[in-house]
Every structure is written in C-alpha cells, then in structure tokens.
Amino acid sequence: MKTIKLLTLLMIATIFTISCDKDENLLDENVEQKVTSLEETDLSITSKDQKYRNFKLITDNKTPANAISYVKQRIDQLYASGLKNSSITKMTKVKSIYLATDIGFRDLLYEPFNQRVVMNDYNQFVKDNRNINFVIHELAHFYEHKHLSQKQKNTLKALMANARKKKIYPNSAKVMQGRSEYLATSVEAYFAKGSTKRHPFNRKTIQQKDPQMAQFIKANF
C-alpha cells in the first residue's frame, strides 16, 4: 500500500514538473514574440538611406511613395536638362535630399548648416510638383552656397539690381526676393521641362528679358 502511494506521488510530481516546463516555454515564447515585435516597431520608424543616381535620399515609413517617385523623376530630369556634367556632379555633393519626418518641421528648403535639401512638406510638394521644380531650385541654393565664388555672387547681386531697375519682373515675384532666390528661381526656369508657374517661367523668357542672367547661367551651370 505504501509503495502504491509513493508511486502515485512520484507520478503527480512528474506531471507538475512537465506542466511547469511547458508554461515556462510558453512564457519564453511570448517574451520572445514581444521583444521581436518591439524590435520590428523600432526598425519601422528608423530613417533609411538610399542612393539614386548619386544622390542620397533619406526617407522613413511615413514618407509617401509618390513623393519619393516625384523626387526621382526630378533627378532624372536634372540629368536630361542640359546642365553640364560637372555642375551635376557638384550638386550630388549635397549631404542628402531629406524626405524623412523626424526633424520636427515640414518644409521645402535648403539648410546651409546641414548642407541638405529638405523635402518633407509632402502636401505642398505633391500639389505643386508639376509646375515648380523644387528639387533643382533647392539644389541651386546648395550650388550657390558651396560652389560659387564671392566674385560670382557679387555678379549675381549686380544682375539682380539691374533686373529690378529695369522692372524685368514684378517686385513681388519670388525671383526678386534677394540674390539667392534670383539665382535659384532663374536656374529652375532655365532648365525647366516646359515652363514653371512663376517668373521667369522658362529659358526663352530669361534669354529675351534678362539676357545677362541667361549668359551667367550658361557659363556657370
């Protein structure tokens, strides 16, 4: 009788141990799943880099696919625009075209201190992309910042003063909002595929109304 009771107790202890082992395994599996899930979540919000035709694009999971596609189309147009190869090479030295959302603001601009072009105001970008080439416009700001000499910048300032004096463009136009905008907006129009929606619109207009600026762009871009 004592032997039977002892065997029964041993069987119960064995079953309990197996049950506990299973519970521990299940717990370990659950923990592993949770850890994996957390790791996947962290990775999903991390900015990622990609190269497109020598330009570094930075995106994240919130960057719309059409915004990335439009930027790539504009880069393709850049290579087919008539820009000198040396000028394109200089433009590719920009630190990045930044389409990610983790910088605390949304805008379309060139940041001199970071030497990057920010393109994360997706609504504005997608809305006006067909009529405004934001990519080449902001790359022209970078080009002026890093690749034009002070002498060239002084020439630009004089050309803009001449354009203002002759009232070539309305004073309220973006192209008249300082030396940098005079250059970037003119470069945008000069190399546009068709026309932009803002002064000076296209290469023909620059050549006819502002021939000295047309010569400057041809010589330096």
ZAMARTOR-300870 format. One line per field, with one value per residue: x, y, z of N, C-alpha, C in turn; residue number from 1; residue in one letter. Coordinates in Angstrom, 3 decimals, always signed. Layout:
BEGIN
n_c1	(X:...)
n_c2	(Y:...)
n_c3	(Z:...)
ca_c1	(X:...)
ca_c2	(Y:...)
ca_c3	(Z:...)
c_c1	(X:...)
c_c2	(Y:...)
c_c3	(Z:...)
seq	(NUM:...)
type	(A:...)
//
This chain:
BEGIN
n_c1	(+0.832:+1.905:+3.873:+2.394:+1.187:+3.450:+4.404:+2.264:+2.488:+4.958:+4.312:+2.483:+4.145:+5.892:+4.188:+3.435:+5.902:+6.476:+4.316:+4.932:+7.308:+6.350:+4.760:+6.738:+8.140:+6.215:+5.952:+8.509:+8.401:+6.374:+7.588:+9.753:+8.341:+7.195:+9.481:+10.594:+8.538:+8.705:+11.249:+10.821:+8.997:+10.576:+12.465:+10.810:+10.312:+12.647:+14.820:+15.893:+18.509:+18.987:+20.477:+20.156:+20.949:+23.427:+22.623:+21.886:+19.138:+17.028:+14.631:+11.593:+9.210:+6.961:+7.127:+5.552:+5.005:+4.580:+5.809:+8.519:+8.798:+8.303:+10.497:+12.579:+11.892:+12.346:+15.080:+15.906:+15.119:+16.891:+19.339:+18.806:+18.471:+20.224:+22.111:+25.562:+27.768:+29.704:+28.514:+26.286:+27.602:+28.703:+26.346:+25.522:+27.002:+25.652:+24.604:+22.310:+19.060:+16.400:+13.726:+12.498:+10.580:+11.425:+12.494:+11.228:+9.896:+8.045:+8.878:+10.053:+13.105:+16.532:+19.044:+21.652:+23.466:+23.338:+23.769:+21.870:+19.022:+15.762:+12.791:+10.123:+7.583:+5.045:+2.436:+2.486:+4.566:+3.662:+1.351:+2.270:+4.293:+4.192:+4.275:+6.313:+9.735:+10.934:+13.163:+15.471:+15.527:+16.138:+18.560:+20.035:+20.352:+22.060:+24.241:+25.009:+25.779:+27.978:+29.594:+29.915:+31.968:+32.915:+33.167:+31.525:+29.096:+28.840:+28.550:+26.070:+24.454:+24.636:+23.444:+20.834:+20.085:+20.106:+18.025:+15.889:+15.944:+15.303:+12.822:+12.188:+10.935:+8.047:+8.224:+7.207:+7.527:+8.911:+11.436:+12.621:+13.227:+15.735:+19.283:+19.864:+17.385:+16.882:+18.841:+18.233:+15.530:+15.688:+17.478:+15.921:+13.805:+15.240:+16.230:+13.944:+11.523:+9.582:+7.515:+7.609:+5.376:+5.861:+7.519:+10.788:+9.516:+10.483:+13.277:+13.360:+12.110:+13.954:+16.189:+15.238:+14.282:+16.123:+18.928:+21.621:+21.595:+20.907:+23.260:+25.006:+24.038:+24.397:+27.172:+28.006:+26.593)
n_c2	(-1.211:+1.268:+1.463:+1.839:+4.326:+5.904:+5.695:+6.919:+9.565:+10.248:+10.201:+12.318:+14.468:+14.409:+14.980:+17.601:+18.893:+18.664:+20.147:+22.681:+23.156:+23.373:+25.647:+27.523:+27.443:+28.395:+30.945:+31.943:+31.924:+33.798:+36.105:+36.310:+36.790:+39.264:+40.858:+40.625:+41.858:+44.469:+45.147:+45.109:+47.188:+49.396:+49.380:+49.974:+52.687:+53.927:+56.111:+55.680:+55.227:+55.743:+55.394:+57.280:+57.665:+58.821:+60.659:+61.035:+59.862:+60.316:+58.670:+57.683:+55.480:+57.027:+58.525:+59.357:+57.201:+58.361:+60.849:+60.175:+59.034:+61.271:+62.907:+61.349:+61.399:+64.102:+64.211:+62.593:+64.291:+66.344:+65.297:+65.180:+67.754:+69.533:+70.665:+71.038:+68.236:+68.493:+70.336:+68.929:+66.910:+68.410:+69.153:+66.706:+66.472:+67.443:+66.882:+65.333:+64.541:+65.154:+63.403:+62.433:+62.396:+63.084:+65.448:+67.513:+69.529:+70.533:+71.165:+72.769:+73.246:+74.500:+73.697:+75.429:+74.996:+72.259:+71.368:+70.136:+69.224:+69.712:+67.971:+67.470:+68.497:+67.209:+67.631:+70.204:+69.767:+67.638:+68.824:+71.065:+70.085:+69.519:+72.020:+73.457:+73.094:+71.924:+70.472:+71.005:+73.730:+73.994:+72.648:+74.415:+76.470:+75.170:+74.841:+77.488:+78.163:+76.422:+76.264:+78.570:+81.394:+84.305:+86.456:+85.684:+85.657:+88.351:+89.318:+88.209:+89.628:+92.194:+91.718:+91.112:+93.578:+95.092:+93.869:+94.528:+97.317:+97.707:+96.713:+94.111:+91.899:+91.554:+93.250:+91.822:+89.210:+85.921:+85.567:+87.979:+88.209:+88.668:+87.868:+85.051:+83.832:+84.941:+83.701:+80.875:+80.619:+81.480:+79.588:+77.298:+77.864:+78.134:+75.590:+74.143:+71.631:+72.435:+74.889:+76.787:+77.798:+80.320:+83.529:+83.490:+81.796:+80.280:+79.208:+80.693:+83.115:+84.190:+84.475:+86.405:+88.577:+88.917:+88.768:+88.867:+87.428:+84.969:+84.380:+84.207:+81.917:+79.980:+80.002:+79.155:+76.937)
n_c3	(+0.000:+0.842:-1.057:-3.425:-2.891:-2.834:-5.447:-6.742:-5.799:-6.920:-9.647:-9.809:-9.135:-11.298:-13.453:-12.726:-12.887:-15.647:-16.634:-15.587:-16.949:-19.552:-19.297:-18.717:-21.110:-22.849:-21.789:-22.300:-25.098:-25.530:-24.481:-26.236:-28.609:-28.003:-27.668:-30.229:-31.647:-30.619:-31.506:-34.267:-34.490:-33.702:-35.760:-37.883:-37.738:-38.193:-39.896:-43.254:-45.646:-49.139:-52.338:-55.257:-58.452:-57.749:-55.837:-52.424:-50.772:-48.016:-46.216:-44.445:-42.792:-42.998:-45.232:-48.186:-50.985:-53.486:-53.248:-53.038:-55.555:-57.215:-56.569:-57.575:-60.290:-60.830:-60.413:-62.524:-64.627:-64.153:-64.987:-67.668:-68.465:-69.655:-68.074:-67.276:-67.019:-65.045:-63.351:-62.434:-61.049:-58.976:-57.689:-56.707:-54.459:-52.332:-48.977:-48.465:-49.844:-48.063:-47.039:-44.835:-41.697:-39.184:-38.079:-36.818:-38.183:-41.157:-44.470:-47.540:-48.488:-48.511:-46.251:-45.106:-42.924:-42.450:-44.929:-46.601:-48.585:-47.748:-48.097:-47.048:-46.774:-47.762:-48.784:-49.998:-51.793:-53.484:-54.467:-55.989:-57.576:-60.321:-61.557:-60.396:-60.008:-57.405:-56.573:-58.253:-57.774:-55.004:-54.980:-56.476:-54.639:-52.845:-54.569:-55.060:-52.462:-51.926:-54.212:-55.750:-56.264:-54.296:-55.982:-58.143:-56.813:-56.219:-58.794:-59.403:-57.615:-58.710:-61.198:-60.416:-59.283:-61.567:-62.992:-61.308:-61.500:-64.171:-64.140:-64.913:-63.826:-61.666:-58.516:-56.418:-57.088:-56.602:-57.661:-57.313:-54.680:-53.286:-53.707:-53.699:-54.237:-56.687:-58.237:-57.830:-58.652:-61.252:-62.351:-62.002:-63.804:-66.197:-66.736:-66.881:-67.728:-70.114:-68.809:-65.730:-63.032:-62.173:-62.321:-63.723:-65.542:-67.978:-70.087:-72.485:-71.826:-69.997:-71.654:-73.416:-71.816:-69.743:-70.605:-69.724:-67.363:-68.411:-69.788:-67.632:-66.289:-68.290:-68.477:-65.951:-65.096)
ca_c1	(+0.000:+2.811:+4.566:+1.440:+1.051:+4.709:+4.401:+1.257:+3.082:+6.002:+3.642:+1.912:+5.274:+6.412:+3.204:+3.533:+7.165:+6.286:+3.388:+5.668:+8.254:+5.581:+4.369:+7.934:+8.445:+5.230:+6.298:+9.679:+7.968:+5.638:+8.570:+10.482:+7.457:+7.056:+10.758:+10.672:+7.576:+9.262:+12.362:+10.261:+8.404:+11.670:+13.037:+9.860:+10.283:+14.006:+15.119:+16.763:+19.187:+19.067:+21.154:+19.502:+21.759:+24.469:+22.035:+21.489:+17.781:+16.718:+13.188:+11.164:+7.957:+5.889:+7.353:+4.668:+5.682:+4.541:+6.808:+9.808:+8.760:+8.439:+11.882:+13.390:+11.592:+13.030:+16.506:+16.050:+15.040:+18.129:+20.365:+18.425:+18.072:+21.221:+23.143:+26.861:+28.064:+30.464:+27.557:+25.506:+28.497:+28.772:+25.060:+25.425:+27.770:+24.745:+24.639:+21.169:+17.712:+15.822:+12.278:+12.009:+9.699:+11.878:+13.306:+10.447:+9.177:+7.807:+9.190:+10.783:+14.157:+17.923:+19.624:+23.098:+24.266:+23.373:+24.058:+20.915:+17.758:+14.627:+11.609:+9.158:+6.234:+4.538:+1.234:+2.917:+5.404:+2.836:+0.414:+2.892:+5.432:+4.075:+4.524:+7.512:+10.763:+11.523:+14.445:+16.560:+15.529:+16.877:+19.935:+20.696:+20.769:+23.263:+25.311:+25.477:+26.426:+29.223:+30.394:+30.117:+32.936:+32.369:+33.103:+30.313:+27.952:+28.745:+27.990:+24.634:+23.821:+24.554:+22.454:+19.508:+19.825:+19.791:+16.685:+14.940:+15.945:+14.608:+11.491:+12.015:+9.952:+7.377:+8.979:+6.623:+7.834:+9.930:+12.731:+13.144:+13.354:+17.126:+20.226:+19.755:+16.147:+17.072:+19.575:+17.564:+14.301:+16.107:+18.017:+14.751:+13.098:+16.140:+16.366:+12.623:+10.947:+8.392:+7.526:+7.162:+4.199:+6.268:+8.573:+10.685:+8.763:+11.225:+14.557:+13.127:+11.821:+15.218:+17.029:+14.673:+14.121:+17.258:+19.981:+22.856:+21.417:+20.965:+24.685:+25.605:+23.641:+25.053:+28.607:+28.314:+25.813)
ca_c2	(+0.000:+2.406:+1.528:+2.416:+5.754:+6.557:+5.775:+7.918:+10.885:+10.487:+10.498:+13.676:+15.409:+14.413:+15.720:+19.015:+19.416:+18.802:+21.257:+23.924:+23.349:+23.844:+27.029:+28.353:+27.539:+29.307:+32.284:+32.353:+32.202:+35.063:+37.179:+36.439:+37.419:+40.668:+41.509:+40.720:+42.872:+45.778:+45.413:+45.425:+48.521:+50.364:+49.423:+50.529:+54.144:+54.410:+56.662:+54.815:+55.889:+55.052:+56.152:+57.310:+58.404:+59.542:+61.492:+60.291:+60.154:+59.795:+58.519:+56.798:+54.794:+57.993:+59.210:+58.778:+56.623:+59.273:+61.906:+59.586:+58.877:+62.594:+63.352:+60.593:+61.937:+65.392:+63.917:+62.158:+65.489:+67.090:+64.716:+65.391:+69.161:+70.363:+71.031:+70.424:+67.093:+68.975:+71.000:+67.864:+66.271:+69.294:+69.077:+65.430:+66.583:+67.799:+65.794:+64.448:+65.066:+64.604:+63.241:+61.837:+63.260:+63.091:+66.634:+68.480:+70.501:+70.143:+72.301:+72.538:+74.255:+74.082:+74.049:+75.627:+74.439:+70.806:+71.119:+69.162:+69.716:+69.115:+67.826:+66.664:+69.076:+66.397:+68.218:+71.273:+69.198:+66.893:+69.760:+71.981:+69.469:+69.585:+73.374:+74.018:+72.073:+72.198:+69.789:+71.791:+75.040:+73.914:+72.277:+75.643:+77.146:+74.463:+75.135:+78.846:+78.147:+75.661:+76.186:+79.863:+82.268:+85.595:+87.285:+85.274:+86.112:+89.806:+89.484:+87.901:+90.761:+93.284:+91.329:+91.259:+95.016:+95.543:+93.363:+95.330:+98.675:+97.657:+96.155:+92.916:+91.074:+92.273:+93.255:+90.831:+87.857:+85.210:+85.757:+89.271:+88.192:+88.515:+87.264:+83.593:+83.462:+85.355:+82.622:+79.571:+80.643:+81.590:+78.279:+76.414:+78.159:+77.937:+74.156:+73.519:+70.883:+73.249:+76.143:+76.776:+78.658:+81.594:+84.234:+83.879:+80.778:+79.350:+79.683:+81.705:+84.387:+84.700:+84.900:+87.612:+89.685:+89.049:+88.028:+88.764:+86.299:+83.762:+84.154:+83.776:+80.524:+79.147:+79.941:+78.593:+75.737)
ca_c3	(+0.000:+0.921:-2.357:-4.386:-2.574:-3.210:-6.914:-7.122:-5.524:-7.919:-10.928:-9.702:-9.167:-12.667:-14.269:-12.339:-13.440:-17.105:-16.823:-15.327:-18.049:-20.703:-19.014:-18.860:-22.538:-23.430:-21.325:-23.069:-26.467:-25.504:-24.292:-27.485:-29.576:-27.645:-27.961:-31.682:-32.073:-30.280:-32.408:-35.581:-34.394:-33.707:-37.095:-38.841:-37.683:-38.370:-41.208:-44.057:-46.755:-50.415:-53.378:-56.566:-59.424:-56.995:-54.786:-51.231:-50.316:-46.686:-46.066:-43.357:-43.115:-43.208:-46.499:-49.206:-52.152:-54.637:-53.021:-53.428:-57.007:-57.836:-56.411:-58.533:-61.621:-60.946:-60.566:-63.914:-65.460:-63.918:-65.856:-69.071:-68.609:-70.324:-67.109:-67.520:-66.151:-63.885:-62.455:-61.794:-60.082:-57.807:-56.991:-55.987:-53.216:-51.244:-47.988:-48.711:-50.082:-46.832:-47.124:-43.582:-40.906:-37.792:-37.780:-36.046:-39.014:-42.544:-45.337:-48.777:-48.371:-48.363:-44.958:-45.272:-41.827:-42.621:-46.351:-47.126:-49.128:-47.030:-48.961:-46.294:-46.808:-48.865:-49.383:-50.891:-52.837:-54.430:-55.081:-56.949:-58.245:-61.779:-62.045:-59.752:-59.804:-56.089:-56.407:-58.848:-57.114:-53.747:-55.308:-56.925:-53.403:-52.391:-55.534:-54.758:-51.141:-51.866:-55.433:-56.405:-55.584:-53.877:-57.191:-58.861:-56.016:-56.425:-60.141:-59.277:-56.926:-59.689:-62.203:-59.815:-59.168:-62.930:-63.310:-60.531:-62.061:-65.466:-63.872:-65.742:-63.119:-60.571:-57.256:-55.502:-57.568:-55.815:-58.294:-56.875:-53.219:-52.866:-54.654:-53.737:-54.931:-58.081:-58.879:-57.786:-59.444:-62.653:-62.736:-62.092:-65.051:-67.338:-67.012:-66.742:-68.838:-70.369:-68.053:-64.344:-62.878:-61.595:-63.055:-65.137:-66.276:-68.839:-70.634:-73.525:-71.152:-69.451:-72.779:-74.027:-70.875:-68.830:-71.325:-68.944:-66.437:-69.251:-70.046:-66.371:-66.053:-69.301:-68.175:-64.637:-64.821)
c_c1	(+0.864:+3.527:+3.695:+1.306:+2.293:+4.789:+3.442:+1.809:+4.148:+5.404:+3.083:+3.014:+5.824:+5.508:+3.301:+4.781:+7.055:+5.406:+4.101:+6.633:+7.543:+5.202:+5.553:+8.294:+7.499:+5.540:+7.485:+9.300:+7.242:+6.582:+9.331:+9.640:+7.320:+8.329:+10.906:+9.754:+8.090:+10.404:+11.867:+9.652:+9.475:+12.270:+12.116:+9.821:+11.682:+14.197:+16.051:+17.310:+19.047:+19.757:+20.319:+20.308:+22.745:+23.932:+21.610:+20.104:+17.588:+15.205:+12.883:+9.812:+6.788:+6.061:+6.465:+5.455:+5.684:+5.531:+8.197:+9.895:+8.960:+9.868:+12.781:+13.146:+12.321:+14.541:+16.791:+16.047:+16.306:+19.222:+20.067:+18.184:+19.020:+22.258:+24.464:+27.063:+28.805:+29.548:+26.702:+26.347:+28.610:+27.476:+24.922:+26.206:+26.906:+24.671:+23.506:+19.986:+16.852:+14.301:+11.683:+11.273:+10.212:+12.702:+12.496:+9.747:+8.985:+8.076:+9.819:+11.865:+15.539:+18.432:+21.139:+23.931:+24.349:+23.740:+23.164:+19.689:+16.631:+13.405:+10.547:+7.805:+5.522:+3.326:+1.601:+3.703:+4.575:+1.882:+1.047:+4.025:+5.388:+4.509:+5.758:+8.506:+11.504:+12.928:+15.587:+16.653:+16.384:+18.330:+20.723:+21.136:+22.046:+24.459:+25.895:+26.290:+27.824:+30.134:+30.524:+31.083:+32.247:+32.239:+31.845:+29.053:+27.755:+28.168:+26.487:+23.876:+23.633:+23.510:+21.032:+19.131:+19.445:+18.382:+15.610:+14.815:+15.156:+13.196:+11.179:+10.943:+9.266:+8.198:+8.486:+6.956:+8.959:+11.323:+13.398:+13.358:+14.786:+17.967:+20.033:+18.503:+16.208:+17.801:+18.749:+16.315:+14.616:+16.662:+16.880:+14.031:+13.953:+16.228:+15.040:+12.269:+9.603:+8.523:+7.144:+5.973:+4.558:+7.388:+9.934:+10.128:+9.614:+12.490:+14.359:+12.881:+13.106:+16.106:+16.544:+14.682:+15.360:+18.471:+21.292:+22.781:+21.468:+22.423:+25.389:+25.293:+24.355:+26.530:+28.914:+27.559:+25.811)
c_c2	(+1.257:+2.610:+2.187:+3.911:+6.523:+6.743:+6.851:+9.324:+11.249:+10.864:+11.914:+14.715:+15.541:+15.227:+17.209:+19.661:+19.651:+19.992:+22.598:+24.235:+23.903:+25.306:+27.969:+28.544:+28.500:+30.738:+32.818:+32.726:+33.545:+36.253:+37.426:+37.148:+38.911:+41.447:+41.694:+41.806:+44.278:+46.145:+45.803:+46.823:+49.594:+50.514:+50.121:+52.054:+54.752:+54.940:+55.721:+55.596:+55.048:+55.967:+56.109:+58.233:+59.359:+60.536:+60.590:+60.762:+59.544:+59.822:+57.779:+56.216:+55.740:+58.772:+58.585:+58.290:+57.586:+60.418:+61.410:+59.478:+60.214:+63.126:+62.640:+61.072:+63.257:+65.200:+63.438:+63.354:+66.334:+66.613:+64.969:+66.861:+70.019:+70.927:+70.344:+69.248:+67.517:+69.647:+69.972:+67.170:+67.107:+69.236:+67.781:+65.439:+67.068:+66.611:+64.800:+65.261:+64.381:+64.595:+62.644:+62.879:+63.533:+64.318:+67.764:+69.549:+69.925:+71.354:+71.814:+73.607:+73.626:+74.588:+74.209:+74.949:+72.926:+70.394:+70.016:+69.874:+68.980:+69.130:+67.013:+67.360:+68.433:+67.013:+69.292:+70.713:+68.501:+67.830:+70.563:+71.369:+69.602:+70.943:+74.045:+72.891:+72.390:+71.618:+70.616:+73.174:+74.991:+73.472:+73.478:+76.481:+76.503:+74.812:+76.527:+78.853:+77.538:+75.833:+77.500:+80.704:+83.558:+86.536:+86.965:+85.724:+87.617:+90.119:+89.246:+89.072:+91.930:+92.972:+91.481:+92.733:+95.592:+95.117:+94.153:+96.740:+98.726:+97.103:+94.971:+91.999:+91.920:+92.194:+92.189:+89.392:+87.229:+85.454:+87.070:+89.340:+87.912:+87.749:+85.753:+83.134:+83.864:+84.250:+81.342:+79.530:+80.758:+80.262:+77.272:+76.605:+77.825:+76.458:+73.405:+72.704:+71.540:+74.561:+75.894:+77.721:+80.026:+82.225:+83.629:+82.808:+79.779:+80.001:+80.817:+83.075:+85.002:+85.229:+86.207:+88.803:+89.958:+88.318:+87.896:+87.618:+84.987:+83.394:+83.639:+82.300:+79.594:+78.952:+79.130:+77.315:+74.769)
c_c3	(+0.000:-0.404:-3.400:-4.162:-3.019:-4.718:-7.399:-6.932:-6.539:-9.268:-10.928:-9.816:-10.576:-13.584:-13.996:-12.942:-14.937:-17.420:-16.635:-16.460:-19.278:-20.528:-19.207:-20.322:-23.242:-23.061:-22.117:-24.494:-26.540:-25.378:-25.573:-28.537:-29.301:-27.980:-29.460:-32.204:-31.805:-31.217:-33.785:-35.577:-34.441:-35.091:-38.076:-38.815:-37.843:-39.784:-41.954:-45.249:-48.018:-51.412:-54.643:-57.470:-58.732:-55.964:-53.624:-50.789:-48.939:-46.503:-44.776:-43.726:-43.339:-44.514:-47.573:-50.422:-53.333:-54.482:-53.422:-54.946:-57.714:-57.720:-57.418:-59.963:-61.852:-61.087:-61.995:-64.864:-65.339:-64.868:-67.343:-69.406:-69.433:-69.370:-67.475:-66.557:-64.894:-62.864:-61.718:-60.727:-58.812:-57.007:-56.199:-54.679:-52.050:-50.283:-48.188:-49.221:-49.027:-46.916:-45.854:-42.736:-39.500:-37.415:-37.137:-36.857:-40.413:-43.426:-46.634:-48.817:-48.389:-47.031:-45.102:-44.187:-41.886:-44.048:-46.918:-47.660:-48.417:-47.936:-48.224:-46.085:-47.992:-49.551:-50.400:-52.078:-53.910:-55.178:-56.205:-57.763:-59.759:-62.328:-61.456:-59.533:-58.509:-55.961:-56.989:-58.205:-55.840:-53.973:-55.830:-55.722:-52.851:-53.266:-55.279:-53.463:-51.189:-53.086:-56.217:-55.580:-55.154:-55.070:-57.995:-58.128:-56.153:-57.804:-60.120:-58.655:-57.883:-60.764:-61.668:-59.686:-60.529:-63.332:-62.573:-61.115:-63.362:-65.334:-64.788:-65.151:-62.060:-59.283:-56.279:-55.902:-56.742:-56.364:-57.871:-55.364:-52.757:-53.875:-54.804:-54.474:-56.405:-58.843:-58.964:-58.665:-60.926:-63.163:-62.918:-63.422:-66.278:-67.729:-66.890:-67.985:-69.139:-69.622:-66.602:-64.224:-62.300:-62.438:-62.712:-66.070:-67.066:-69.406:-71.636:-72.909:-70.601:-70.575:-73.401:-73.077:-70.023:-69.418:-70.557:-67.936:-67.202:-69.521:-68.783:-66.115:-67.032:-68.973:-66.913:-64.278:-66.005)
seq	(1:2:3:4:5:6:7:8:9:10:11:12:13:14:15:16:17:18:19:20:21:22:23:24:25:26:27:28:29:30:31:32:33:34:35:36:37:38:39:40:41:42:43:44:45:46:47:48:49:50:51:52:53:54:55:56:57:58:59:60:61:62:63:64:65:66:67:68:69:70:71:72:73:74:75:76:77:78:79:80:81:82:83:84:85:86:87:88:89:90:91:92:93:94:95:96:97:98:99:100:101:102:103:104:105:106:107:108:109:110:111:112:113:114:115:116:117:118:119:120:121:122:123:124:125:126:127:128:129:130:131:132:133:134:135:136:137:138:139:140:141:142:143:144:145:146:147:148:149:150:151:152:153:154:155:156:157:158:159:160:161:162:163:164:165:166:167:168:169:170:171:172:173:174:175:176:177:178:179:180:181:182:183:184:185:186:187:188:189:190:191:192:193:194:195:196:197:198:199:200:201:202:203:204:205:206:207:208:209:210:211:212:213:214:215:216:217:218:219:220:221)
type	(M:K:T:I:K:L:L:T:L:L:M:I:A:T:I:F:T:I:S:C:D:K:D:E:N:L:L:D:E:N:V:E:Q:K:V:T:S:L:E:E:T:D:L:S:I:T:S:K:D:Q:K:Y:R:N:F:K:L:I:T:D:N:K:T:P:A:N:A:I:S:Y:V:K:Q:R:I:D:Q:L:Y:A:S:G:L:K:N:S:S:I:T:K:M:T:K:V:K:S:I:Y:L:A:T:D:I:G:F:R:D:L:L:Y:E:P:F:N:Q:R:V:V:M:N:D:Y:N:Q:F:V:K:D:N:R:N:I:N:F:V:I:H:E:L:A:H:F:Y:E:H:K:H:L:S:Q:K:Q:K:N:T:L:K:A:L:M:A:N:A:R:K:K:K:I:Y:P:N:S:A:K:V:M:Q:G:R:S:E:Y:L:A:T:S:V:E:A:Y:F:A:K:G:S:T:K:R:H:P:F:N:R:K:T:I:Q:Q:K:D:P:Q:M:A:Q:F:I:K:A:N:F)
//
